């Protein structure tokens, strides 16, 4: 899924995320429904049959389904009416007799009213009425995330997949796009009836309808139907616009395995994009200019990652959005080779560092916060999620990575998966533990801030580099990470190494076979596949940073220079060798004390301090770190 108003996403007001996801005591196996849409009156009438079994382990006397903002007129169990209550979006149905564990039953619900969208500003999920009447399967601000409850009584949680048999009766002259296979179109007394059947298990949030004055354009790829529901007035553009979809199919089937469903569909809707299973909702704003590109590829990749393999819970949503973002780079690689893959990967790595982090802050991919500036689908799980898979591929190598990815798909396809499931499959393919990787990149926040020191030495002694990680380890861990280093020799040769950065604050790497005086220059992570910040500096042999004899040391301040608006992000790092009482203070250019950052005892280790919201005008400042009669200073610059 992609939403195209990035800043608006960040303004959503959440009342606090609550796991309002259906009922785990039942397993719905099938939905059958017929819905009549009175578009002029903005009302629908629905009859739904929900087949489910009891998986609670105990007899069930009642069940609860999700249904919001619609009026229930009748509920039947078997052929008999039964009592029910319908409050706060929950339809509680009393069963005529307790349902034994593992037994099945069918509940029929008659309902009507105006199907609504999620509450809050800039509503995106739910049901919309107009010349194009449609549904979007997830909301960005609703605490329950899945929106199918706005038009179909359901156990509206991603882990309860079922098959669907849905008929939409729409005004004559309109067409209804839907999930699955279009089995028949018939004329009935109240309009035209479109009958869609999806025989593959489907998460409720991935079921959709879109009703408009559509033209249906047919194509195919390897005998798989490609269907495009486009505005009739612009239908002449459809064939050429979607002409790129077959190549997307080639790219993704080569990388991920066979396409898992019976058709590929795109329908043009006022907003989007959204990866509804076999019928992608695609925004009007993108349709008709040139040919379908990255967004169409992103949503198509979701048919594997999100639809075929669905998340167990929405806190795992990076397994869907991160995978689809990574797939954009796979499509770029298919079109233009590895150089285009790396370019695409560097783009979403850069987007995360330079935009997303700034607006959303730092948080883990797994079980991310949903309150502003985050949302149900923060940009972090897209951009950082894609970056994490780029790094994982680089570490594992292509054979192990894609074998693991395909194995993950085959094992959990048509079902649900967790991060732990994905990790286990990748470890099996790799033959080694990846706990360290998932722990730091998925379950924790942030990324490494490297400072690389080259020891300037014109002798024939081995070339040496020091890699320091300068970050607040109270919030961000030291990252263990293999790092590629390319040495460019004066002879014109290039030597390529991979060093194992062990997740400590400082490490020195020596290259015994490479004399220091033979190296012209060097590059750290030359392909740009690591999500990181990096700074370079050189020190002479005499200036090498060593432990301070007084037991403490003022390390690098970053960023430096610092923009006034970024002062709250500025970090001053102190290294302590032994327990010591220190005073850390900022002075202006006239020697006046501006701010005391810390006064007290520090234990051995690295410590990070921040000026916080203290306003400093443009100018040069000095940081003083003192302990008794000993001390050290460092300058930094503030600019507008």
C-alpha positions in Angstrom: 0.0 0.0 0.0 1.1 3.5 -0.7 -0.5 6.7 0.3 0.5 9.9 -1.4 0.1 12.7 1.2 3.1 12.0 3.4 2.7 15.0 5.7 -1.0 14.4 6.1 -0.4 10.9 7.5 1.5 12.5 10.3 -1.3 14.7 11.4 -3.7 11.9 12.3 -5.1 11.9 15.8 -5.2 8.5 17.4 -7.0 7.9 20.6 -4.4 5.2 21.5 -3.9 2.0 19.7 -6.1 -0.8 20.9 -6.1 -4.4 19.6 -9.7 -4.3 18.4 -9.2 -7.2 16.1 -12.1 -9.6 15.9 -12.6 -12.7 18.0 -10.0 -15.4 18.3 -12.4 -18.0 19.6 -13.8 -18.6 16.1 -12.3 -19.4 12.7 -14.3 -18.1 9.8 -14.0 -20.3 6.8 -16.3 -18.6 4.3 -18.3 -15.5 3.6 -21.2 -15.3 1.3 -23.0 -12.0 0.8 -25.1 -10.0 -1.6 -25.1 -6.2 -1.4 -27.4 -3.8 -3.2 -25.9 -0.3 -3.6 -28.3 2.7 -3.9 -25.6 5.2 -4.9 -27.9 8.2 -5.1 -29.2 7.7 -1.6 -25.7 6.5 -0.4 -27.1 3.4 1.2 -26.6 -0.3 0.9 -28.7 -3.4 1.8 -26.8 -6.5 2.6 -27.4 -10.2 3.4 -24.4 -12.0 4.6 -23.8 -15.6 5.6 -20.7 -16.2 7.8 -19.5 -19.8 8.2 -17.3 -20.5 11.1 -16.1 -23.1 13.5 -15.4 -23.0 17.2 -11.7 -23.0 18.0 -11.9 -21.9 21.6 -11.5 -25.3 23.2 -14.8 -24.8 25.0 -18.5 -24.7 24.0 -19.6 -21.2 22.8 -22.9 -19.8 23.7 -22.5 -16.6 21.7 -20.2 -15.1 19.1 -19.1 -11.6 18.3 -18.7 -10.1 14.8 -17.5 -6.7 13.7 -19.9 -4.4 12.0 -19.8 -0.6 12.3 -22.4 2.2 11.6 -24.9 0.0 9.9 -28.3 -1.2 11.1 -28.9 -4.9 11.7 -32.5 -5.9 11.0 -32.3 -9.7 11.4 -30.0 -12.5 12.5 -30.5 -16.2 11.9 -28.6 -19.2 13.0 -29.4 -22.1 10.8 -33.0 -21.3 9.7 -34.1 -19.8 12.9 -34.1 -16.2 14.1 -31.9 -15.5 17.2 -31.4 -12.7 19.6 -28.5 -10.3 19.2 -27.1 -7.0 20.4 -25.2 -4.4 18.3 -23.3 -1.8 20.1 -19.9 0.0 19.6 -19.3 -1.8 16.3 -19.7 -5.3 17.8 -22.5 -7.6 16.8 -23.0 -10.2 19.5 -25.1 -13.2 18.4 -26.7 -15.6 20.8 -26.6 -19.2 19.6 -29.6 -21.4 20.0 -27.5 -24.0 21.8 -23.8 -24.0 22.8 -21.5 -24.7 19.8 -19.1 -27.6 20.7 -15.4 -27.1 20.2 -14.4 -27.7 16.5 -18.0 -27.7 15.4 -19.2 -25.4 12.6 -22.2 -23.2 12.1 -23.6 -20.5 9.7 -24.9 -17.2 10.9 -27.0 -15.0 8.5 -27.1 -11.3 9.0 -29.5 -8.8 7.3 -28.3 -5.2 7.5 -28.6 -1.8 5.8 -27.6 1.8 6.0 -24.8 4.1 4.9 -21.4 2.5 4.8 -18.9 4.9 6.4 -15.2 5.6 6.4 -12.9 5.8 9.4 -13.3 8.8 11.7 -10.8 11.6 12.0 -9.2 14.2 9.7 -8.1 13.1 6.2 -10.0 9.8 6.4 -8.5 7.2 4.1 -9.9 3.8 5.1 -13.5 2.5 4.8 -16.3 3.2 2.4 -16.7 6.2 0.1 -19.7 7.2 -2.0 -19.9 9.1 -5.3 -19.3 8.7 -9.0 -16.8 6.1 -7.9 -18.2 4.2 -4.9 -15.5 2.1 -3.3 -13.8 0.7 -0.2 -10.3 0.9 1.2 -9.3 -2.1 3.3 -7.2 -0.3 6.0 -7.4 2.9 7.9 -4.5 5.1 8.9 -6.0 6.5 12.1 -8.7 4.0 13.2 -7.5 1.9 16.2 -8.8 -1.3 14.7 -7.0 -0.8 11.3 -9.0 -3.2 9.2 -12.0 -1.5 7.5 -14.1 -4.4 6.2 -16.4 -4.1 9.2 -17.7 -0.9 7.7 -19.5 -2.8 5.0 -19.5 -6.6 5.9 -20.1 -8.3 9.2 -16.9 -10.2 9.7 -14.3 -11.4 12.1 -12.2 -8.5 11.1 -8.7 -9.5 12.0 -5.8 -10.3 9.6 -5.1 -13.8 11.0 -8.6 -15.1 10.3 -8.5 -15.8 6.6 -11.4 -17.1 4.7 -12.8 -17.6 1.2 -15.4 -15.2 -0.3 -18.5 -15.3 -2.5 -19.7 -11.8 -3.0 -22.4 -10.3 -5.3 -22.8 -6.6 -5.8 -26.0 -5.2 -7.4 -25.2 -1.8 -8.9 -27.1 0.7 -11.1 -27.4 -0.2 -14.7 -24.5 1.2 -16.7 -22.1 0.8 -13.8 -19.5 -2.0 -13.3 -18.3 -3.5 -10.0 -14.7 -4.5 -9.6 -14.0 -7.0 -6.9 -11.7 -9.6 -5.3 -11.3 -13.0 -6.9 -12.8 -14.2 -10.2 -15.8 -12.6 -11.9 -18.0 -15.7 -12.4 -21.0 -14.0 -14.0 -22.7 -10.6 -14.7 -26.5 -10.7 -14.9 -29.3 -8.2 -15.2 -31.7 -8.2 -12.3 -34.7 -6.1 -11.3 -32.7 -3.5 -9.4 -29.7 -3.2 -11.7 -26.7 -5.3 -12.7 -25.4 -8.1 -10.5 -21.6 -8.7 -10.5 -20.7 -12.0 -8.8 -17.1 -12.4 -7.5 -15.6 -15.5 -6.0 -12.2 -15.8 -4.3 -11.4 -19.4 -3.5 -8.1 -18.7 -1.9 -7.9 -17.8 1.8 -8.1 -14.0 2.1 -7.6 -11.6 5.0 -10.7 -9.5 5.5 -8.8 -6.2 5.0 -7.8 -7.4 1.5 -11.4 -7.7 0.2 -12.7 -4.8 -1.8 -15.3 -3.4 -4.2 -15.2 -0.4 -6.6 -18.3 0.7 -8.5 -18.2 3.2 -11.3 -18.8 3.8 -15.0 -15.9 1.5 -15.7 -14.7 -0.1 -18.9 -13.1 -3.5 -18.3 -9.9 -4.0 -20.3 -8.6 -7.5 -20.7 -5.0 -8.7 -21.1 -3.1 -11.8 -20.0 0.4 -13.0 -19.0 1.2 -16.7 -19.1 -2.5 -17.5 -19.2 -3.1 -15.4 -16.1 -5.9 -12.9 -16.7 -4.9 -9.2 -16.3 -8.0 -7.1 -15.8 -8.1 -3.3 -15.6 -11.2 -1.5 -14.5 -10.7 2.1 -15.8 -12.9 5.1 -16.4 -14.8 4.6 -19.6 -13.9 8.1 -20.8 -10.2 7.3 -20.5 -10.2 3.6 -21.5 -8.2 4.2 -24.6 -5.1 4.7 -22.4 -5.5 1.6 -20.3 -3.7 -0.9 -22.6 -0.7 1.3 -23.1 -0.6 2.5 -19.5 -0.6 -1.0 -18.0 1.7 -2.4 -20.7 4.5 -2.6 -18.1 2.6 -5.1 -15.8 3.8 -8.2 -17.7 7.4 -7.3 -17.0 6.6 -6.8 -13.4 5.2 -10.3 -13.3 8.4 -11.6 -14.9 10.5 -9.8 -12.3 8.5 -11.0 -9.3 7.9 -14.6 -10.4 11.6 -15.0 -11.1 12.4 -13.6 -7.6 9.6 -14.9 -5.5 8.1 -17.9 -7.3 4.8 -18.5 -9.1 2.0 -16.0 -9.0 -0.3 -17.3 -6.2 -3.8 -16.2 -7.5 -6.2 -16.6 -10.4 -5.9 -13.0 -11.8 -4.2 -9.7 -11.5 -6.6 -6.7 -11.3 -6.3 -2.9 -11.0 -9.2 -0.6 -10.6 -9.0 3.2 -10.7 -10.2 4.9 -7.6 -10.0 8.5 -6.3 -7.5 7.6 -3.7 -5.0 4.7 -3.3 -2.9 2.7 -3.7 -4.0 -0.4 -1.9 -3.1 -4.0 -2.4 -6.6 -5.6 -2.2 -6.2 -9.3 -3.2 -6.3 -9.7 -7.0 -7.9 -6.2 -7.4 -5.5 -3.4 -6.6 -7.1 0.0 -5.9 -5.0 2.5 -8.0 -5.2 6.3 -7.6 -6.7 8.5 -10.3 -3.8 10.9 -9.8 -1.3 8.3 -11.3 -3.4 6.8 -14.1 -3.1 7.9 -17.7 0.3 9.6 -17.7 3.0 7.5 -19.3 3.1 3.9 -18.1 2.5 2.2 -14.7 5.7 2.3 -12.7 7.0 1.9 -9.2 3.7 2.3 -7.4 2.0 -0.3 -9.5 5.0 -2.6 -9.0 4.8 -2.1 -5.2 1.2 -3.1 -5.1 1.7 -6.1 -7.4 4.5 -7.3 -5.1 2.0 -7.2 -2.2 0.1 -10.1 -3.9 3.0 -12.3 -2.6 3.9 -10.3 0.5 0.8 -9.2 2.3 -1.8 -11.1 0.4 -0.4 -14.6 -0.1 1.6 -14.4 3.1 -0.3 -12.1 5.4 0.8 -10.7 8.7 -0.4 -12.5 11.8 -1.0 -9.1 13.5 -0.8 -5.5 12.3 2.2 -4.9 14.6 4.1 -7.1 12.0 3.1 -4.8 9.1 6.7 -4.2 8.1 6.6 -7.8 6.7 4.1 -6.4 4.2 5.2 -2.8 3.5 8.9 -3.4 3.9 8.8 -6.3 1.5 6.8 -4.4 -1.1 9.3 -1.5 -0.9 12.2 -3.9 -1.3 10.4 -5.3 -4.3 10.5 -1.9 -6.0 14.3 -2.4 -6.1 13.8 -5.9 -7.5 11.8 -4.5 -10.3 14.4 -1.9 -11.0 17.0 -4.6 -11.1 15.0 -6.6 -13.6 14.8 -3.5 -15.8 18.3 -2.2 -15.5 20.5 -4.7 -13.7 22.3 -4.5 -10.3 23.2 -0.8 -10.8 19.6 0.1 -10.9 18.8 -2.1 -7.9 21.5 -0.3 -5.8 20.2 3.0 -7.0 16.7 2.2 -6.0 17.9 0.8 -2.6 20.0 3.9 -1.9 16.9 6.0 -2.6 14.7 4.6 0.1 17.6 4.4 2.5 18.2 8.1 1.8 14.4 8.8 2.1 14.4 7.3 5.6 17.5 9.1 6.9 16.7 12.5 5.4 12.9 12.7 5.6 11.1 9.9 7.5 13.3 10.0 10.6 13.0 13.7 10.8 9.2 13.6 10.8 8.5 10.4 12.6 11.5 9.9 14.9 13.2 6.6 15.6 11.3 3.5 16.5 11.5 -0.3 15.8 9.9 -2.0 12.8 8.2 -4.5 15.0 5.3 -3.4 17.2 5.8 0.3 16.2 4.0 3.1 17.9 0.8 4.3 16.3 0.2 7.7 17.9 1.3 10.9 16.0 3.7 11.5 14.5 3.4 7.8 13.6 0.2 6.1 12.3 -1.1 2.7 11.5 1.2 2.7 8.5 4.1 4.9 9.3 6.6 5.6 6.5 9.3 3.9 8.7 8.0 0.4 8.0 8.2 1.1 4.3 11.6 2.8 3.9 13.5 1.3 6.8 11.8 -2.1 6.2 13.0 -2.1 2.6 16.5 -1.1 3.7 16.6 -3.9 6.2 15.9 -6.5 3.4 18.6 -4.9 1.2 21.1 -5.4 4.0 19.9 -8.9 4.7 20.3 -9.9 1.0 23.8 -8.4 1.0 24.8 -10.4 4.1 23.3 -13.7 3.1 24.1 -13.6 -0.6 21.7 -14.1 -3.4 21.3 -17.8 -3.3 20.6 -18.1 0.4 18.5 -15.0 0.5 16.1 -15.9 -2.3 16.0 -19.6 -1.3 15.0 -18.5 2.2 12.4 -16.0 0.8 10.8 -18.6 -1.4 10.8 -21.2 1.4 9.1 -18.6 3.6 6.4 -18.1 1.0 5.8 -21.7 0.4 5.5 -22.5 4.1 3.2 -19.6 5.0 1.5 -18.9 1.7 -2.3 -18.6 2.0 -1.8 -18.2 5.7 -0.1 -15.8 8.2 3.4 -15.2 9.4 5.4 -13.4 12.0 8.8 -11.9 12.1 10.0 -14.9 14.0 8.7 -17.2 11.2 10.6 -15.1 8.6 13.7 -15.1 10.7 13.6 -18.9 11.1 13.3 -19.5 7.4 16.1 -17.2 6.5 18.4 -18.8 9.2 17.7 -22.2 7.7 18.6 -21.0 4.3 21.7 -19.2 5.5 22.9 -22.0 7.9 23.7 -19.5 10.6 21.9 -17.6 13.3 20.6 -14.1 12.3 19.3 -13.2 15.8 21.9 -10.4 16.0 20.6 -8.9 12.8 16.9 -9.1 13.6 17.5 -7.9 17.1 19.2 -4.7 16.1 17.4 -3.9 12.9 13.8 -5.1 13.5 13.2 -5.2 17.2 15.3 -2.1 18.1 15.3 1.5 16.8 17.9 3.5 15.0 21.0 2.8 12.9 24.8 3.2 13.3 26.5 6.6 13.3 30.0 5.7 12.1 33.1 7.9 12.4 35.9 6.4 10.4 39.5 7.4 11.3 42.3 6.7 8.8 45.7 6.6 10.5 48.0 8.7 8.3 51.1 6.8 7.9 53.5 7.1 4.9 55.5 4.1 6.0 55.3 0.5 4.8 53.5 -0.5 8.0 50.0 -2.0 7.4 47.2 0.3 6.5 44.9 0.9 9.5 41.3 2.2 10.0 39.4 2.8 13.1 35.6 2.6 13.1 33.8 4.3 16.0 30.0 4.2 16.6 28.9 7.5 18.1 25.3 7.2 19.3 23.3 7.3 22.5 23.4 3.7 23.5 20.6 4.3 26.0 18.3 4.6 23.0 20.2 3.0 20.1 22.4 -0.1 20.3 25.9 -0.5 18.9 25.4 -2.3 15.7 27.1 -5.5 14.7 27.5 -5.3 10.9 29.7 -6.7 8.2 31.1 -3.6 6.3 32.6 -3.6 2.9 35.8 -1.7 2.5 37.5 -1.0 -0.8 41.1 0.2 -0.9 42.1 2.1 -4.0 45.9 1.7 -4.5 48.3 4.1 -6.1 49.0 1.4 -8.7 45.4 1.7 -9.9 44.3 -1.6 -8.4 41.3 -2.0 -6.1 41.4 -4.3 -3.1 38.0 -5.4 -1.6 37.6 -6.5 1.9 34.7 -7.2 4.3 35.3 -6.5 7.9 33.1 -7.7 10.8 32.2 -4.7 12.9 31.4 -6.4 16.2 28.9 -4.0 17.7 31.2 -2.1 20.0 32.0 1.6 20.4 35.4 1.5 18.8 37.4 -1.1 16.7 40.7 -0.9 14.8 41.2 -2.9 11.6 44.6 -3.5 10.2 45.3 -4.8 6.7 48.7 -6.6 7.0 49.0 -7.3 3.2 48.5 -3.6 2.3 51.3 -1.1 3.1 49.9 2.2 4.3 52.0 4.2 1.7 50.4 2.2 -1.1 46.9 3.4 -0.5 45.6 6.3 -2.5 42.1 6.4 -1.0 39.4 4.1 0.4 35.6 3.7 0.5 33.4 2.4 3.3 30.2 0.6 2.1 30.9 1.6 -1.5 27.6 0.2 -2.7 25.6 2.2 -0.2 23.6 -0.8 1.2 23.9 -0.1 4.9 21.5 2.3 6.6 23.9 4.6 8.4 25.4 8.0 9.0 29.2 8.2 8.3 31.9 10.8 8.9 35.5 10.6 7.9 38.6 12.0 9.6 42.3 11.3 9.4 44.8 11.3 12.3 48.5 11.0 12.3 50.3 8.2 14.2 51.1 10.7 16.9 47.5 12.0 17.1 45.8 8.7 17.5 43.0 8.9 20.0 43.9 6.9 23.1 42.5 6.5 26.5 42.8 9.7 28.5 45.2 9.3 31.4 42.7 11.1 33.7 40.0 8.5 32.9 37.7 10.5 30.8 37.6 11.8 27.2 35.4 14.2 25.2 34.6 12.5 22.0 33.0 13.9 18.8 30.1 16.2 18.8 27.7 15.7 16.0 26.3 17.2 13.9 28.9 19.9 13.9 28.3 22.6 12.6 24.6 22.3 13.7 21.6 24.2 12.4 19.7 26.0 15.2 16.5 24.1 14.3 18.4 20.8 14.8 19.9 21.6 18.3 17.7 19.1 20.0 19.3 16.3 17.8 22.8 17.4 18.6 24.8 14.7 20.6 27.9 15.3 22.7 29.6 12.1 23.6 31.9 11.4 26.6 33.9 8.2 27.2 34.8 7.3 30.7 37.5 4.7 31.6 37.0 4.6 35.3 34.3 5.9 37.6 34.8 9.7 37.8 33.0 12.9 39.0 32.7 15.3 36.0 31.1 18.6 35.0 30.0 19.1 31.4 29.2 22.7 30.4 28.7 24.9 27.4 30.4 28.4 27.1 29.9 31.1 24.5 32.7 33.0 22.7 32.9 35.5 25.6 33.6 32.8 28.1 30.1 33.0 29.7 28.5 29.8 30.9 25.4 29.1 28.8 24.2 25.7 29.9 25.4 23.0 32.4 24.7 19.7 30.7 25.7 17.4 33.5 27.4 17.4 36.9 27.9 14.2 38.8 29.4 10.7 38.7 29.8 8.8 35.5 30.4 5.1 35.3 32.8 3.5 32.7 31.4 3.5 29.2 30.1 6.0 26.6 27.6 8.6 27.6 25.6 10.9 25.3 24.3 14.3 26.2 22.0 16.7 24.3 21.6 20.5 24.6 17.8 19.8 24.3 15.5 22.7 23.6 17.9 25.3 24.9 18.0 28.1 22.3 21.5 29.1 21.2 22.0 31.9 18.7 24.4 31.6 15.8 28.0 31.5 16.8 30.9 29.5 18.1 30.6 27.7 21.5 33.0 25.6 23.6 32.2 22.4 25.5 34.1 22.0 28.7 34.5 18.6 30.3 36.2 18.9 33.7 37.1 16.6 36.6 38.9 18.3 39.5 41.9 20.1 38.0 41.8 18.1 34.7 39.7 18.9 31.7 39.3 19.0 28.0 37.4 21.3 25.6 35.8 21.1 22.1 34.2 23.7 19.9 31.1 23.6 17.9 29.3 26.0 15.6 25.6 26.9 15.4 24.2 28.5 12.3 20.8 29.5 11.0 
